[in-house]
Amino acid sequence: MASKTFRCRLVTPTESLLDEQVSYASIPAWDGLFGILPGRAPIVARLGLGELSLRFADAGTTGGTRSYLVDGGFVQMAGDTLTILAERATPTETLVEAEAQAELDAVAKKSPSQSAGDRQAELERINREKRRAALAVRLAKSGRGRGI
């Protein structure tokens, strides 16, 4: 009989955020969203900017969902283990709407400096910061991640 869960590990350069059994993962890849269920064929993918959503099996009171705002990195499914190596990951239940809005307002005022060596690269970095801040505001408003 096939397992109903798989191990999910979420790691950033500074900490290990999660190492638990999950029944489903929704992954924001750089080229679109995809889902992982138990028994998934092996895959390696590049993470994008978005909401990582994890569903936990109903085992008494431990069921529910948890989500994270992730930005960059890689994901690998091998055997029954999903490893997510994120450049940045923030539990959405820790996002505060006022702080996220202040960050968005600050980033919205940025523009590439005249002395920037690579103006296009700096513009792309600023635009990514704007998308990340806007997503943080949206997730904070929706109250994601309060399932557990």
Buried (B, 14 or more C-beta within 10 A) or exposed (E): EEEEBBBBBBBBEEEEBBEBBBBBBBBBBEEEEBEBBBEBEEBEBEBBBBBBBBBBBEEEEEEBBBBBBBBBBBBBBEEBEBBBBBEBBBBBBEBEBEEBBEBBEEBEEBEBEEEEEEEEEBBEBBEBBBBBBBBBBBBBEBEBBEBE
